[in-house]
Amino acid sequence: MNDVDVGKQIQQMVRFIQQEAQEKASEISVAAEEDFNIEKLQLVESEKRKIRQEYERKQKQVDIRRKIEYSMELNAARIKVLQAQEDIVGEMKENASKTLVRVTKDTNVYRKILKSLIVQSLLRLRESSVVLRCREADRVHVEPVLEAAKKEYAEKLKVNLPKIIIDGKVHLPPQRLNDAAHGPACSGGVVLASQDGKIVCDNTLDTRVDVCFRQKLPEVRDTTYVLRSCFLNPHRHSAFEMFLVLVLCRRSGRNSTLSRCHNNKSLNLVCAAIV
């Protein structure tokens, strides 16, 4: 083998080594590229996951804050509704109390009421002797009906006529002349007590209104709720319910309230025809 053949073999070996090196370098480059892509994908997914978690956390905070705000607004609205309802109920009670003034001005009607109140009080006490207290101005109305009240009580219980002593020293407070006045007041009626004062039956007109109002309060609240709902959400109620509301408003003379009611000309025409 001469030098030329040796040189050729050496060149061939060099090319073979270079080719092997290039292939190995290519494999290393491809593997590195794959590892890089995998690592990059993992990093991107990790960051995406962190972003999604942060977004979900903030979204939950926003939802919780919205729920809290909604709950607070709902509670505030309920309080306003209840306050408005209480105002309406209080106004109704005040108007009912004011009507008692007209009752006491009609002598015949008022004396009949006093007689009934005295009989009811006697039936409650069932005492043979009682003390009666009334307003000083009502004494002229109480004295004429005492005998009739005694007889009615005795006939109902089949007993002797009771003894009724009108207290001349202690009187019920007079009627309040105006809303600005303070202190105790009485619209009328009577208070009966046993001789020893241990049993007392308060049968004044104010007490009767309070008792009646407490008994009818659930019905009054339901009525005010239906009326308020008809004003605020007329589309949720039937024509008959709206018709009843319009009738009540027309009869009570609440024109401002009526103007807020459902704008239904046919119902207005029917109400006008009936009322």
C-alpha positions in Angstrom: 0.0 0.0 0.0 1.5 3.2 -1.1 1.1 6.7 0.4 -1.8 7.5 -2.0 -3.9 4.6 -0.8 -3.1 5.4 2.8 -4.2 9.0 2.3 -7.5 7.8 0.7 -8.3 5.5 3.6 -7.5 8.3 6.0 -9.8 10.7 4.1 -12.5 8.0 4.0 -12.2 7.5 7.8 -12.4 11.3 8.4 -15.5 11.6 6.3 -17.1 8.7 8.2 -16.2 10.2 11.6 -17.6 13.6 10.4 -20.8 12.0 9.2 -21.2 10.2 12.5 -20.5 13.4 14.4 -23.1 15.3 12.3 -25.7 12.6 12.8 -25.0 12.5 16.6 -25.2 16.3 16.7 -28.4 16.3 14.8 -29.9 13.7 17.2 -28.7 15.8 20.2 -30.2 19.0 18.6 -33.6 17.2 17.9 -33.7 15.8 21.5 -32.8 19.2 22.9 -35.5 20.9 20.8 -38.1 18.3 22.0 -37.0 18.8 25.6 -37.2 22.6 25.1 -40.7 22.3 23.6 -41.9 20.0 26.4 -40.5 22.3 29.1 -41.9 25.4 27.4 -45.3 23.7 27.2 -45.2 22.7 30.8 -44.2 26.3 31.8 -47.0 27.7 29.7 -49.6 25.3 31.1 -48.4 26.0 34.6 -48.7 29.8 34.1 -52.1 29.3 32.4 -53.2 27.2 35.4 -52.1 30.0 37.8 -53.9 32.6 35.8 -57.1 30.5 35.7 -56.9 29.9 39.4 -56.3 33.6 40.1 -59.2 34.5 37.8 -61.5 31.9 39.5 -60.4 33.3 42.9 -61.2 36.9 41.9 -64.5 35.7 40.2 -65.5 34.0 43.5 -64.7 37.2 45.4 -66.8 39.2 42.9 -69.7 36.8 43.2 -69.5 36.8 47.0 -69.3 40.6 47.0 -72.3 40.7 44.7 -74.3 38.3 46.9 -73.4 40.4 49.9 -74.4 43.6 48.2 -77.6 42.0 46.9 -78.5 40.6 50.4 -77.8 44.1 51.9 -80.0 45.8 49.3 -82.7 43.2 49.7 -82.7 43.6 53.5 -82.7 47.4 53.1 -85.6 47.1 50.7 -87.5 44.8 53.1 -86.9 47.2 55.9 -88.3 50.0 53.8 -91.3 47.9 52.8 -91.9 46.9 56.4 -91.5 50.5 57.5 -93.9 51.7 54.8 -96.3 49.0 55.8 -96.0 50.0 59.5 -96.6 53.6 58.5 -99.8 52.6 56.6 -101.0 50.5 59.5 -100.2 53.3 62.0 -102.1 55.8 59.8 -105.0 53.4 59.6 -105.1 53.1 63.4 -104.8 56.9 63.8 -107.7 57.4 61.4 -109.7 54.9 63.3 -109.0 56.7 66.5 -110.0 60.0 64.9 -113.4 58.6 63.9 -114.2 58.0 67.6 -114.6 61.8 67.9 -117.7 61.6 65.6 -119.1 58.7 67.6 -119.0 60.6 70.9 -120.7 63.6 69.3 -123.9 61.6 68.4 -125.6 61.5 71.8 -128.0 58.6 71.1 -125.4 56.4 69.4 -122.8 57.1 72.1 -125.2 56.3 75.0 -126.0 53.0 73.3 -122.3 52.3 73.1 -121.8 53.2 76.7 -124.6 50.9 77.8 -123.1 48.0 75.9 -119.7 48.7 77.3 -121.0 48.8 80.9 -122.9 45.5 80.4 -119.8 43.8 78.9 -117.7 45.0 81.8 -120.2 43.7 84.3 -120.2 40.3 82.6 -116.5 40.3 82.8 -116.3 41.3 86.4 -119.4 39.4 87.7 -119.3 41.4 90.9 -122.3 42.5 92.9 -120.8 46.0 93.5 -118.4 47.8 91.2 -116.9 51.3 90.8 -117.3 53.0 87.4 -114.9 55.6 86.1 -115.6 57.8 83.0 -114.6 61.1 81.6 -116.0 64.0 83.5 -117.9 65.1 80.3 -119.4 61.7 79.9 -121.1 61.5 83.2 -124.2 63.1 81.7 -124.3 60.2 79.2 -123.5 57.4 81.7 -126.1 58.2 84.4 -129.1 57.8 82.1 -128.1 54.3 80.9 -127.0 52.8 84.2 -130.4 51.3 85.1 -130.9 49.8 81.7 -127.4 48.3 81.8 -128.0 46.9 85.3 -131.3 45.3 84.2 -129.7 43.8 81.0 -126.9 42.3 83.0 -129.2 40.9 85.7 -131.5 39.4 83.0 -128.6 37.7 81.2 -127.1 36.1 84.4 -130.4 35.7 86.3 -129.0 37.6 89.3 -129.9 40.7 91.4 -129.2 44.1 90.1 -125.6 45.0 90.7 -124.6 48.2 92.6 -122.6 50.6 90.4 -120.9 53.5 92.1 -119.7 56.3 89.8 -116.3 57.6 91.0 -116.7 61.3 91.4 -113.1 62.0 92.4 -111.1 60.1 89.8 -112.1 60.6 86.1 -110.7 59.3 82.9 -108.5 61.9 81.0 -110.3 64.1 78.5 -110.0 63.6 74.7 -106.9 65.0 73.0 -107.8 68.2 71.3 -104.9 68.2 68.7 -102.1 66.0 67.6 -99.5 68.2 69.2 -101.0 67.7 72.7 -99.2 65.3 75.1 -100.1 63.3 78.1 -102.8 60.7 78.7 -106.1 61.0 76.8 -109.3 59.1 76.4 -111.7 59.1 73.5 -114.6 57.8 75.6 -115.9 54.6 77.2 -115.8 53.4 80.8 -113.5 51.6 83.2 -115.1 49.3 85.8 -113.4 47.9 88.9 -114.2 45.8 91.9 -114.7 47.5 95.2 -111.2 46.5 96.4 -109.7 47.6 93.0 -108.0 44.3 92.4 -110.0 43.5 89.3 -110.2 46.2 86.6 -111.9 46.0 83.3 -110.7 48.7 80.9 -113.5 49.2 78.3 -112.6 52.5 76.9 -113.0 53.2 73.2 -109.3 53.5 72.8 -108.7 50.1 74.4 -111.4 48.5 72.2 -109.7 50.0 69.1 -106.3 48.6 70.3 -107.8 45.1 71.0 -109.7 45.1 67.6 -106.6 46.3 65.8 -104.4 43.6 67.3 -106.9 41.0 66.3 -107.3 42.3 62.8 -103.6 43.2 62.3 -102.7 40.0 60.2 -105.7 40.8 57.9 -104.6 44.5 57.7 -101.0 43.5 56.8 -102.2 41.1 54.1 -104.5 43.7 52.6 -101.7 46.4 52.6 -99.4 43.8 51.0 -101.8 43.1 48.2 -102.5 46.8 47.6 -98.8 47.6 47.5 -98.1 44.6 45.2 -100.9 45.8 42.8 -99.3 49.2 42.7 -95.8 48.1 42.1 -96.4 45.0 40.0 -99.8 45.3 38.3 -99.0 42.9 35.5 -98.7 40.1 38.1 -102.3 40.4 39.3 -105.6 39.5 37.7 -108.1 42.0 36.4 -110.4 41.1 39.3 -107.7 42.0 41.9 -107.0 45.3 40.1 -110.7 46.0 40.0 -111.0 45.6 43.8 -108.0 47.9 44.3 -109.6 50.5 42.1 -112.9 50.2 44.0 -111.2 50.6 47.3 -109.2 53.6 46.1 -112.2 55.3 44.7 -114.3 54.7 47.8 -111.5 55.9 50.1 -110.9 59.0 48.0 -107.2 58.3 47.4 -106.8 60.0 44.1 -103.0 60.1 44.3 -102.9 56.4 45.1 -105.4 55.6 42.3 -103.3 57.5 39.8 -100.4 55.0 40.4 -102.6 52.0 39.8 -102.7 50.0 36.6 -103.6 52.1 33.6 -106.5 50.0 32.4 -109.4 52.1 30.9 -111.9 49.2 31.0 -111.4 48.7 34.7 -111.7 52.4 35.3 -115.0 52.4 33.4 -116.3 49.4 35.3 -115.4 51.0 38.6 -117.0 54.3 37.6 -120.2 52.5 36.6 -120.4 50.5 39.9 -119.1 53.1 42.4 
